[in-house]
Amino acid sequence: MRCTVEMLSIGNELLLGNTVNTNASWLASQVTSAGGTVTRITTVADKLNEIAGAVKEALRRKPDFLITTGGIGPTFDDMSLQGVGRALGRRLKVDTDAVEMIRAHYRRRFNREFIRLTKPRLKMARIPSGATPIQNPVGTAPAVLLKVGRTRIFCLPGVPSEAKAIFRTSISDAIRVAAGGKTFTEKWLRVSGIMESVLAPIIDRTMRHWPGVYIKSHPRGVEAGVRPHIELHFSTFSTTPKSARRAVGGAVSEMKERLRIRGAKVSLAHAGLSS
């Protein structure tokens, strides 16, 4: 069972290069760990037509999940929910459960002091018709869930701590269930003393012997340099942790042996790429 996930990052600051899209990177790693397959990550500006168009395009591909980040706060340029509503032909309305979530947040934050729900604050409770608000454990704006055919749309805040908290409490388990309990396993190797062009056929042969394992090379130096530095990423999905570890472990062992025969220096590397 393959669980497909698309992500839509919304915000001018991402396109201007003022903000690094750490939400997309973190969410992709978490989706993968939960057994889901990220098939596309799209970034658009804070413009209604851009948001609506991106949502429509994603829904035509019918992913199991579409996760949006950014644009659900109180300011004028927070228009993600309006864009989603436009894509679906649904009006926005003030949701009473969302209002109570916002009130409860202010009560906790300001020690039960009365905080008036102004128009900008109530804006965060305006969600598309038929949507369900989701508690934001660390921030003000509730997340939103909509179901369109086979696709579940989750609209998350852009603040990383809030997006992470909501994913952990309300999305991660749903992806695990949709993925049928698949397990993702990965390992990294650090290789030096061999050029990527020489490494390429070795990767091909190893992948043929371990067809469920994907091996990706990441050069970290000039190919013609004295000591080329390459990092290899091994990954697979499997129905059980044991079979996943066996496949990745077997591919890593075979690769290490083939590289040592060619005089390359090989060592295990920590997860993630070096800069």
Kinemage of the C-alpha trace (Angstrom):
@kinemage 1
@onewidth
@group {chain A} dominant
@subgroup {mainchain}
@vectorlist {calphas} color= white
{ca met a 1} P 0.000 0.000 0.000
{ca arg a 2} L 1.494 3.331 -1.091
{ca cys a 3} L 0.539 6.470 0.827
{ca thr a 4} L 1.263 9.590 -1.258
{ca val a 5} L 1.740 13.008 0.307
{ca glu a 6} L 2.075 16.401 -1.342
{ca met a 7} L 3.130 19.572 0.441
{ca leu a 8} L 2.245 23.168 -0.399
{ca ser a 9} L 4.398 25.868 1.206
{ca ile a 10} L 2.817 29.317 1.126
{ca gly a 11} L 4.619 32.601 1.664
{ca asn a 12} L 6.320 35.435 -0.217
{ca glu a 13} L 9.273 35.197 2.162
{ca leu a 14} L 10.068 31.712 0.874
{ca leu a 15} L 10.140 32.834 -2.755
{ca leu a 16} L 12.191 35.935 -1.953
{ca gly a 17} L 14.803 33.812 -0.221
{ca asn a 18} L 14.357 35.647 3.073
{ca thr a 19} L 13.292 32.474 4.884
{ca val a 20} L 14.654 28.963 4.474
{ca asn a 21} L 11.851 26.444 4.024
{ca thr a 22} L 12.676 24.298 7.044
{ca asn a 23} L 9.024 23.236 7.366
{ca ala a 24} L 9.148 21.355 4.063
{ca ser a 25} L 12.395 19.601 4.961
{ca trp a 26} L 11.223 18.569 8.426
{ca leu a 27} L 7.776 17.471 7.304
{ca ala a 28} L 9.209 15.442 4.422
{ca ser a 29} L 11.491 13.548 6.791
{ca gln a 30} L 8.631 12.890 9.204
{ca val a 31} L 6.246 11.753 6.460
{ca thr a 32} L 8.908 9.381 5.142
{ca ser a 33} L 9.604 7.992 8.620
{ca ala a 34} L 5.875 7.362 9.028
{ca gly a 35} L 5.825 5.263 5.846
{ca gly a 36} L 4.441 7.895 3.485
{ca thr a 37} L 5.910 8.883 0.128
{ca val a 38} L 6.365 12.591 -0.567
{ca thr a 39} L 5.672 13.000 -4.272
{ca arg a 40} L 5.800 16.782 -4.628
{ca ile a 41} L 6.675 19.959 -2.703
{ca thr a 42} L 5.317 23.207 -4.166
{ca thr a 43} L 5.940 26.782 -3.044
{ca val a 44} L 3.631 29.665 -3.944
{ca ala a 45} L 3.219 33.321 -3.012
{ca asp a 46} L 0.623 34.848 -0.708
{ca lys a 47} L -1.792 35.305 -3.605
{ca leu a 48} L -5.281 33.859 -3.771
{ca asn a 49} L -5.101 32.676 -7.354
{ca glu a 50} L -1.677 31.098 -6.814
{ca ile a 51} L -2.866 29.199 -3.737
{ca ala a 52} L -6.156 28.114 -5.307
{ca gly a 53} L -4.427 27.021 -8.496
{ca ala a 54} L -1.825 24.965 -6.624
{ca val a 55} L -4.516 23.248 -4.562
{ca lys a 56} L -6.523 22.385 -7.678
{ca glu a 57} L -3.441 20.975 -9.388
{ca ala a 58} L -2.598 18.826 -6.362
{ca leu a 59} L -6.139 17.474 -6.101
{ca arg a 60} L -6.087 16.444 -9.762
{ca arg a 61} L -3.206 14.120 -8.853
{ca lys a 62} L -5.298 12.668 -5.983
{ca pro a 63} L -2.673 12.296 -3.251
{ca asp a 64} L -3.728 10.673 -0.007
{ca phe a 65} L -2.662 13.793 1.886
{ca leu a 66} L -2.061 17.425 0.983
{ca ile a 67} L -0.313 19.395 3.732
{ca thr a 68} L -0.162 23.178 3.441
{ca thr a 69} L 1.985 25.389 5.656
{ca gly a 70} L 1.708 29.119 6.232
{ca gly a 71} L -0.921 31.773 5.766
{ca ile a 72} L -3.543 30.938 8.407
{ca gly a 73} L -2.796 33.765 10.855
{ca pro a 74} L -4.533 37.114 11.562
{ca thr a 75} L -2.813 39.456 9.090
{ca phe a 76} L -3.983 40.649 5.669
{ca asp a 77} L -1.586 38.401 3.768
{ca asp a 78} L -2.701 35.250 5.605
{ca met a 79} L -4.994 33.970 2.897
{ca ser a 80} L -4.310 30.255 2.647
{ca leu a 81} L -7.725 29.150 3.885
{ca gln a 82} L -9.408 31.602 1.557
{ca gly a 83} L -7.351 30.172 -1.297
{ca val a 84} L -8.266 26.603 -0.359
{ca gly a 85} L -11.906 27.649 -0.139
{ca arg a 86} L -11.730 29.224 -3.576
{ca ala a 87} L -10.185 26.059 -5.033
{ca leu a 88} L -13.014 23.961 -3.606
{ca gly a 89} L -15.822 26.429 -4.222
{ca arg a 90} L -16.512 26.733 -0.482
{ca arg a 91} L -17.230 29.878 1.474
{ca leu a 92} L -15.408 30.697 4.681
{ca lys a 93} L -17.408 30.954 7.882
{ca val a 94} L -16.639 31.507 11.550
{ca asp a 95} L -16.465 28.089 13.204
{ca thr a 96} L -17.615 27.978 16.838
{ca asp a 97} L -15.152 25.230 17.781
{ca ala a 98} L -12.302 27.230 16.276
{ca val a 99} L -13.414 30.299 18.226
{ca glu a 100} L -13.309 28.323 21.466
{ca met a 101} L -9.842 26.994 20.639
{ca ile a 102} L -8.618 30.572 20.163
{ca arg a 103} L -10.281 31.737 23.384
{ca ala a 104} L -8.750 28.836 25.310
{ca his a 105} L -5.308 29.687 23.968
{ca tyr a 106} L -5.579 33.298 25.104
{ca arg a 107} L -6.852 32.236 28.516
{ca arg a 108} L -3.851 29.947 28.962
{ca arg a 109} L -1.386 32.497 27.644
{ca phe a 110} L -2.650 35.489 29.616
{ca asn a 111} L -3.544 33.689 32.850
{ca arg a 112} L -7.322 33.805 32.285
{ca glu a 113} L -7.281 37.552 31.634
{ca phe a 114} L -10.136 38.554 29.328
{ca ile a 115} L -8.910 39.038 25.760
{ca arg a 116} L -11.373 40.513 23.306
{ca leu a 117} L -11.713 38.590 20.059
{ca thr a 118} L -11.105 41.365 17.565
{ca lys a 119} L -11.725 41.034 13.848
{ca pro a 120} L -8.121 39.917 13.110
{ca arg a 121} L -8.350 37.301 15.882
{ca leu a 122} L -11.689 36.019 14.635
{ca lys a 123} L -10.143 35.787 11.159
{ca met a 124} L -8.244 32.752 12.426
{ca ala a 125} L -11.588 31.054 13.135
{ca arg a 126} L -12.914 31.577 9.599
{ca ile a 127} L -12.525 28.243 7.832
{ca pro a 128} L -13.991 26.709 4.656
{ca ser a 129} L -17.456 25.205 4.898
{ca gly a 130} L -17.280 21.538 5.821
{ca ala a 131} L -13.804 21.844 7.349
{ca thr a 132} L -12.836 20.749 10.858
{ca pro a 133} L -10.585 22.865 13.104
{ca ile a 134} L -7.672 21.115 14.808
{ca gln a 135} L -6.226 22.182 18.136
{ca asn a 136} L -2.917 24.034 17.906
{ca pro a 137} L -0.991 22.826 20.991
{ca val a 138} L 1.487 25.714 21.074
{ca gly a 139} L 0.001 28.609 19.085
{ca thr a 140} L -3.165 30.566 18.446
{ca ala a 141} L -4.432 29.701 14.962
{ca pro a 142} L -6.123 26.285 14.754
{ca ala a 143} L -5.071 23.984 11.963
{ca val a 144} L -7.772 22.863 9.534
{ca leu a 145} L -8.745 19.499 8.062
{ca leu a 146} L -10.793 19.007 4.909
{ca lys a 147} L -11.621 15.840 2.998
{ca val a 148} L -11.970 15.973 -0.777
{ca gly a 149} L -12.518 12.566 -2.334
{ca arg a 150} L -9.598 10.365 -1.277
{ca thr a 151} L -7.462 13.356 -0.251
{ca arg a 152} L -7.172 14.707 3.271
{ca ile a 153} L -6.043 18.342 3.301
{ca phe a 154} L -4.296 19.610 6.435
{ca cys a 155} L -3.663 23.357 6.631
{ca leu a 156} L -0.933 24.150 9.156
{ca pro a 157} L 0.576 27.392 10.472
{ca gly a 158} L 3.903 28.497 9.064
{ca val a 159} L 5.575 28.874 12.469
{ca pro a 160} L 7.828 25.784 12.616
{ca ser a 161} L 7.166 24.936 16.287
{ca glu a 162} L 3.414 25.021 15.645
{ca ala a 163} L 3.574 23.010 12.406
{ca lys a 164} L 5.698 20.372 14.129
{ca ala a 165} L 3.419 20.099 17.163
{ca ile a 166} L 0.272 19.726 15.046
{ca phe a 167} L 1.907 17.166 12.765
{ca arg a 168} L 2.946 15.050 15.739
{ca thr a 169} L -0.441 15.173 17.468
{ca ser a 170} L -2.852 15.064 14.516
{ca ile a 171} L -1.230 13.874 11.284
{ca ser a 172} L 1.615 11.421 11.909
{ca asp a 173} L -0.562 8.518 13.054
{ca ala a 174} L -3.006 9.038 10.193
{ca ile a 175} L -0.163 8.677 7.694
{ca arg a 176} L 1.104 5.537 9.442
{ca val a 177} L -2.327 3.954 9.168
{ca ala a 178} L -2.753 4.979 5.517
{ca ala a 179} L 0.703 3.581 4.727
{ca gly a 180} L -0.332 0.189 6.074
{ca gly a 181} L 2.368 0.076 8.726
{ca lys a 182} L 5.267 0.232 6.266
{ca thr a 183} L 8.701 0.803 7.782
{ca phe a 184} L 11.324 3.159 6.370
{ca thr a 185} L 14.983 2.382 6.990
{ca glu a 186} L 18.057 4.309 5.865
{ca lys a 187} L 21.834 4.311 6.236
{ca trp a 188} L 24.629 6.583 5.076
{ca leu a 189} L 28.124 5.772 3.883
{ca arg a 190} L 30.984 8.241 3.520
{ca val a 191} L 33.250 7.355 0.595
{ca ser a 192} L 36.541 8.917 -0.474
{ca gly a 193} L 39.179 8.112 -3.047
{ca ile a 194} L 36.834 7.227 -5.909
{ca met a 195} L 35.180 9.412 -8.549
{ca glu a 196} L 31.388 9.439 -8.918
{ca ser a 197} L 31.691 8.359 -12.552
{ca val a 198} L 33.490 5.211 -11.382
{ca leu a 199} L 31.014 4.729 -8.555
{ca ala a 200} L 27.940 4.911 -10.823
{ca pro a 201} L 28.093 1.351 -12.283
{ca ile a 202} L 28.815 -0.073 -8.811
{ca ile a 203} L 25.608 1.550 -7.551
{ca asp a 204} L 23.686 0.098 -10.494
{ca arg a 205} L 24.936 -3.440 -9.830
{ca thr a 206} L 24.223 -3.228 -6.116
{ca met a 207} L 20.685 -1.962 -6.696
{ca arg a 208} L 20.033 -4.842 -9.097
{ca his a 209} L 21.046 -7.290 -6.366
{ca trp a 210} L 18.859 -5.464 -3.809
{ca pro a 211} L 15.902 -4.240 -5.906
{ca gly a 212} L 13.973 -2.797 -2.976
{ca val a 213} L 16.831 -0.522 -1.941
{ca tyr a 214} L 17.350 2.946 -3.434
{ca ile a 215} L 20.936 4.249 -3.431
{ca lys a 216} L 21.578 7.952 -3.998
{ca ser a 217} L 25.039 9.497 -4.334
{ca his a 218} L 25.810 13.005 -3.074
{ca pro a 219} L 29.182 14.392 -4.258
{ca arg a 220} L 30.903 16.616 -1.680
{ca gly a 221} L 33.994 17.512 -3.648
{ca val a 222} L 35.301 18.136 -7.163
{ca glu a 223} L 35.397 14.891 -9.150
{ca ala a 224} L 38.891 15.607 -10.431
{ca gly a 225} L 40.130 16.494 -6.934
{ca val a 226} L 42.850 14.597 -5.136
{ca arg a 227} L 40.407 12.882 -2.770
{ca pro a 228} L 36.818 13.003 -4.016
{ca his a 229} L 34.326 12.866 -1.161
{ca ile a 230} L 30.934 11.276 -1.759
{ca glu a 231} L 28.107 10.401 0.593
{ca leu a 232} L 25.831 7.469 -0.248
{ca his a 233} L 22.285 7.232 1.050
{ca phe a 234} L 20.623 3.783 1.220
{ca ser a 235} L 16.871 3.597 1.850
{ca thr a 236} L 13.944 1.237 1.562
{ca phe a 237} L 10.332 0.747 2.612
{ca ser a 238} L 9.218 -2.632 3.889
{ca thr a 239} L 6.328 -4.248 5.711
{ca thr a 240} L 8.478 -5.126 8.725
{ca pro a 241} L 11.465 -3.437 10.419
{ca lys a 242} L 13.419 -6.692 10.192
{ca ser a 243} L 13.075 -7.034 6.426
{ca ala a 244} L 13.886 -3.341 5.925
{ca arg a 245} L 17.053 -3.591 8.021
{ca arg a 246} L 18.060 -6.792 6.217
{ca ala a 247} L 17.712 -5.217 2.787
{ca val a 248} L 19.546 -1.994 3.613
{ca gly a 249} L 22.211 -3.843 5.606
{ca gly a 250} L 22.805 -6.254 2.741
{ca ala a 251} L 23.144 -3.467 0.191
{ca val a 252} L 25.514 -1.519 2.442
{ca ser a 253} L 27.715 -4.591 3.027
{ca glu a 254} L 27.911 -5.371 -0.677
{ca met a 255} L 28.707 -1.759 -1.531
{ca lys a 256} L 31.450 -1.545 1.108
{ca glu a 257} L 33.115 -4.701 -0.229
{ca arg a 258} L 32.968 -3.526 -3.857
{ca leu a 259} L 34.443 -0.143 -2.927
{ca arg a 260} L 37.258 -1.555 -0.833
{ca ile a 261} L 38.313 -3.786 -3.722
{ca arg a 262} L 38.753 -0.580 -5.736
{ca gly a 263} L 40.849 1.045 -3.007
{ca ala a 264} L 38.212 3.498 -1.785
{ca lys a 265} L 38.017 4.508 1.849
{ca val a 266} L 34.565 3.736 3.323
{ca ser a 267} L 32.982 4.568 6.665
{ca leu a 268} L 29.493 4.816 8.105
{ca ala a 269} L 28.104 8.337 8.267
{ca his a 270} L 25.469 9.889 10.468
{ca ala a 271} L 21.995 10.555 9.051
{ca gly a 272} L 21.762 13.685 6.982
{ca leu a 273} L 24.065 15.388 4.544
{ca ser a 274} L 27.065 17.471 5.376
{ca ser a 275} L 27.294 20.911 3.861
